Amino acid sequence: MIASDTSLLPLRDVKVVDFGQYMAGPAVAMILADLGATVVHIDPPGGPLWKTPANATLNRNKLIVTLDLKTPQGLEQALALIEEADILVENFRPGVMSRMGIDLATLRVARPELITLSIPGFASNDELRRDWRAFESVIAAQSGVFTDMGLNRVLMGINPSFSPLPLASAYGTMLAASAVVLALQARERTGLGDQVEVPLASAVMEGLSYNSIKIDNYPERYKTQREKEIERRRTEGLPMNLTYDDLQELLDPFYRSYKCKDGRMFYVVCPSHKHHAKRCLQALGLYDELVAEGLSEEEDTYLPLSEWKSDVSLGVYPLPKAWADRISVRMKNVFMTRTAKEWERIFGRGKFPGAPHRWLQEWINDDHAETAGLMIEVDDPEYGPMTQPGPMVWLEESAAAMVHPKARRAVSYDEALRVLSAIETKLPRVRQKNARDGWLDGVRILDLCNVIAGPHSVAYLARFGAKVIKLDPAKPFYDCWNTVIFGMSHMRGKRSMLTDITQPEGRAILEALVKASDVIVWNAPDRQVQSMGLDTESLKKLNPDAIFCKLDCFSGPLPGPRSGYLGYDDLVQATTGIMTRFGGSMDTPEEHAHVGTIDVMCGFGGSLGIAAALYQKLKTGRTGRPRTSLSALSNLAQLPFCYDYARRGLFDEPAGREVVGHDALSRFYYTSSDRFVLLSAYEADLPRLEQVPGLEGISQVPADGRAAFLAQAFMGARAADWVERLQAADIGASICENLETIRAYNSRPADGTPGTEQGSYAFSVFADHPSGHTVTQLDPFAVRPRRGKIYALESAEKYGASTRAVLQELGHSEEQIDALMAAGVVSESWSASYLPT
C-alpha cells in the first residue's frame, strides 16, 4: 500500500522563498512544494501581477506573504526570509532583483550553500534582448514557435499561427525545477549550492529541439506526404491553400483521426512499431484481406529500400501514398461501426495506441483523470472546491500524500519566518570550496527507453556528467524513422548497446548492467515493468540501491482505469483537449504542430523525479521510484486554463486555425515589410502606447475598435521599426521569427562548448557527424549554473557502436562476445549505414 504520510515526501526538509510572478517561477515553487518543500511566496502590495484563477494552482501548498520590496522594512524582511531558505526562486528580467537590493551573487558569498534560481525571459548574456518585456507570447514569437507551426498550417497558408499554450513557461518550469533539485542533490555531495539561470527563450528552444535539427541531404525515405507536398508547391510556385479535408488525405492511415458512430473523432497513433499497426488492422477486421491484396511486412526494414521484397512494409512510417489511401478508406468505414469509447477500450486492452478526442473541460472532469490523481480537488479560500492539475512528478512510495495538497494561505511575515526557522537545516561538510564539477559526475544510468520522452530525459541528464548506457533490442521494434532520426537528438552523450534480453544470455547481460547502475529509466506501463522483473521486489534482489524511474502515457500518482493503456505524445494531446483547441472543433482536431510538444516536457519531468530520488537517497538512505507521465505534463502545458470550480466562466481560451491572439492588444499585426509583429500589451499600457509614434489616439478608441485601428496603423511602417518603437516604450513586442532563421543566425562549428555563453540561442554544426551527414543541432544550453559544470554532448553514435566495449567492461572475452553475436544475443548494428536510405 502506498503511504500517505507527508513526512515521506522527498523534499520535506527543504525551504524555499518564491519571488516568482506570472507562471514559470511560481510553477517551479509549486512543484517543489508538491514534493514536500516548505514554500513562502512573496507578493507585492497589489497582489499577484497576473490576475487569474490559475494562481490558486500555482500557489497551493504555499504560505503567501505580502511585502513591499521598495521599502526598507520590506527589503529587510525579504532578506530575513532568504536567510532561512535553501532555495530562492525569481523570474524577473536580469538585474531586477539586484536593483531591488537582493543581489544573488552577494547572497551566495555570505551563504555558499544557498541555491538561487533565476528564470528570465531572455538570457542575461543576450545583449540584444535581455531587457525586453518578455511576456509568454513575445518569447514564443521571437523563438519561432508561431511560424511554420506544423505541416498542416504551412499547407493551409496560415502563417504565423497563434496558440495559447504557454510552451516557454512550461518547458522553463520543468528545466528549472529539475535543475534546482539536481543542484540540491549535488549540495549533499559537495556542501556547496549554486546560482542557476534558465532563460525561457532557451528553454522553449530545448523543448522544440526535434523541430530545429537540420540534417543535410535528408533522405527521401523519411519524408512524409505533407513534407513532399510542401516541397512540390514551393518548387512549382503554387499557393499553400489546402483545406482541412484535403490535408487528411495526406496523412498516414495509422497516424490520423477517424469519425466514430457517436460523431466523436478517434485518433489512431500506430506508426513505426513492429506490432501496433498489425494489431490495429486485426482488431478492425482488415488485416487478412489487405494481406491478400499484397500488403506485406519486411523482415528487416533497416535494409535500403532497393533491397526490400516489395514497395511497402506494415509498421513503417510513412507508408506509400497508394497503400495509405487504400487502408484509410477501409478504416474510415470500420470506425463508423462503434462509438469512440468502445474503440478506446478495444485499443487499450489490445495493446496498441489510440484515444478519443476530448475537450479540456471533459478531461478535467474525466473519471480516469480523477481516479488516477491527474486531477485533484483543493478547497481554495477564494474559489471554494476547485479541480486543479495533479502532481507533475511523484515517487511511488509517497505519491498518495501528494494528491491532497493544502490550499494557498495568506500569513504574516512573522508567521512565515517562524515556520521557516522551525525547520532545521542539516548541511554536509563542504568538500571543495571552488569545486567546478558536474552535478551528476559519477552517476551511472541505464537507459531502456524508446521514442522521445524517456530517452530525452536521460540525454538531458548526460550534460551534468552522468555516464549513460542505452540498451536496445538486438533486433529493433521501431522503424528507423523513429529510432535513428529521433535518436540523433536523444542519443547524444550515450553509449549504445544492442541485446536480446528475451534469451537467457541476454537476460544475464541486462541483470549485470542493472547491478552496475545507480539509475534505471524506462518508459513503459506497469505490466511491462513486471514482466521484465523490474518491479520493486524483483529489483531489490538485483540492486537494492538502484533508483528506477518510469515514464508512461496515462498514469497518475494513483491507479486509474486507463493507467496501463499505451500511448504517445499525440494521444495525450487528443485526450486532454490540446488537439480540439488547436483545430477549433471536434470535427477538425489537429496535433499541436511541433514534434515532441509534450514528450520533451515529460522527459524533463522524469529527470526531476530522478533528481528528487537522488536527493532523498543521499539525505535519508531511502531508495525511491520516481514516476511521471505525458498526461501529467499535458496539464502543465495548459495550466493557465486547466481548472474548474462552481462559478467558472466559459472555457473560451483562443482556439482554432483563424485565431490571431488573445485580444486587440495581444495579437499578430501585419506590417508594410510583409512581416508580422506580435504585440503583447494590456489595458494598463494604453498611456505608453499613446506615446508610440504612429499610435497616437489609441487611448481614445473604443475597445471594440482597437483591432481595426491597430491593423491600419501597423501597415504604416516596417516590422523592425514597430518593434523598436514599442520596445523603447517598454511594450512587449517581437517580429514573428522562424526556426530556420534563428538556427542560421546562431550556428557555429561545433567547438566542444555547451553554448551557455552564446546568449538566448545557440546551435552547433557537426560537419563530421557519425551519420556521414552534416548535422546542425541545438546546444544543451538552457540550464546555466555558476558552479556546476555543463558538458557539451558528443554526437549520437550509431546504434550498437558500444556493444563490444560494454561487454568487455562486464568481463566478457573477445571469444565470448563473438559467440554471443553469432547466436543473435547481441549485435553491433541494426543496419549497414547509420541512416538507412
Secondary structure, DSSP 8 states (H G I E B T S, - for coil): -----GGGSTTTT-EEEE---TTHHHHHHHHHHHTT-EEEEEE-TT--SS-STHHHHHTTTEEEEE--TTSHHHHHHHHHHHHT-SEEEE-SSTTHHHHTT--HHHHHHH-TT-EEEE--SS-TT-TTTTTS---HHHHHHHTTSSTT-SHHHHHHT--S------HHHHHHHHHHHHHHHHHHHHHHHHS--EEEE--HHHHHHHHTHHHH-EETT--GGG--HHHHHHHHHHHHT------HHHHHTTS-TTEEEEE-TTS-EEEEE--SBTTHHHHHHHHHT-HHHHHHTT----S-TTS-GGGSSSS--TT-SS--HHHHHHHHHHHHHHHTTS-HHHHHHHHHHHTS-EEE---HHHHHT-HHHHHTTSEEEEEETTTEEEEEE--SEEEGGGGGGGSS----EE--HHHHHHHHHTS-------S-TT----TTTT-EEEE---TTHHHHHHHHHHTTT-EEEEEE-SS-SB-HIIIIIHHHHHTTTEEEEEE-TTSHHHHHHHHHHHHT-SEEEEE--HHHHHHTT-SHHHHHHH-TT-EEEEEESS--SS--TTTT----HHHHHHHTTHHHHHHSSTTS----SSTTTTHHHHHHHHHHHHHHHHHHHHHH-----EEEEHHHHHHHHTGGG--EETT-----S--SSS--EEETTEEEEE-TTS-EEEEE--GGGHHHHHTSTT-TTGGGS-GGGHHHHHHHHHTTS-HHHHHHHHHHTT-EEEE---HHHHHHHTEEE--S--STTS-S--EEEETT-TTSS-EEEE-S-S-EESSS----------TTTTHHHHHHHTT--HHHHHHHHHTTSEES-SSSSSS--
